[in-house]
Amino acid sequence: MEGLDKVVHFGIHFILINLWMLYFYAKNDFQFRAKWLLPLFLSLMLFGIIVEILQGQFTDSRGADIFDVAANLLGASLGILFFRIVKNNLKFKNFN
């Protein structure tokens, strides 16, 4: 299945950005800080681009694909939107 690879790229970046945003959200007393978004987003995109370049250079079975980067971009973007929508519904129990 040709498109399954793009779904995996989308899903990985969607999950990664949500995990990082959840970490920063919990670390900052459950206050959302918009200043996290750009550095976090750019870091994940850079990571995805580096992985694409490396797999194109150092593997025989995989190649670099701009559509993988596009799937990463879409996954991270929709992940940010998702987190911003659901963050107020997150309930955490204080274990202290």
N, C-alpha and C positions, 0 to 999 in steps of 0.2 A: 504494500500500500504506500503509494508515493506521498500522500498528504499527511500520513501519520507522523512523520518526522517533524513537520511544522507544528502539529498539535503538541508533541512532546516539548519542543522549544517554547511554545506559548505557555504550557503548563508549568514548566520549570521556572520561568521568569515570573509568572503570576504568583507562584508559591514563594519563591525567594524574596520578592519585594514585600509580600505580606508578612513573612517571618521577620524580616529586618524592621519593618514598620512596627510590628507588634513588640519587638524588643525595645525599640526607642520609646514607644508609647508607654510601656510598663516601667521602663527605667526612669522616665520623667513624670512619675506620679499620675499617669493616665491623662496627661495633657498632650494634645496634638500640636506639634510645632511644624509649620509649613516650611521652615528653613531646612528641614531634613530632606525634603522631597528631591530637590535638584541634585545635591551631592549623591544621594542614594541612587537615584535614577541613572545618573551619568556613570556611577561606579558599576552598576549592573550591566549597562550597555557596553562599557569598555571591556568588562569581563567577557561578555558574549562575543564581542568582536575579536578579542584576543584568542578565544577558544576556536573560533572559525578560522582565523589565520593559521594557528598552530596545526589544526587538523588538516588544512589544505597543504601545509608544508611538510608535515612529518608522518602522515598516514597514507597508505595506499588504498585503503578501503573507503575512505571518506574524503570529501572535498569541501572547500569553502563555498558557501552559498549565501548570496545576499538575501534570499528569501527566508533563510534561517534567522538572519539579523532582524528582518522585518517582523517575524513571528516573535522574537525576543522583545522587540519594541512594543508590539501590541499587547503581549502578555504582561509586561511591566506597567504599561499605561493603564490597562484595565484593572490590574492588581491595585494600583494606587486609588483608582476610582472606587473599587470594591471596598477597600479598607476604610476610606473616608465615609462611605455610606454606612458600614456596619460597626464602626468603632464605638459608637455610643450604646450599642446593644451588647457589648462585651461585658460579662460579669466575672469578676475575679474575687476569689475568697482570700482574705488576709490570713496567712498561716502563722503569723507572729504571736 
